[in-house]
């Protein structure tokens, strides 16, 4: 089993009230995502292509703040 290194968004506040964490580049073809408040809880796993499309849509402003 791979040991994942989780990363929280640099946009997250210090309290971590609404944060997710991702583990990028550790599992081939997928991106695990979890709730930072529950690090031992379940993780969602997205295909890498879907995650890349999601990040591109954010960067292009498709999801207004």
Order of alpha helices (4+ residues) and beta strands (2+ residues): beta-beta-beta-beta-alpha
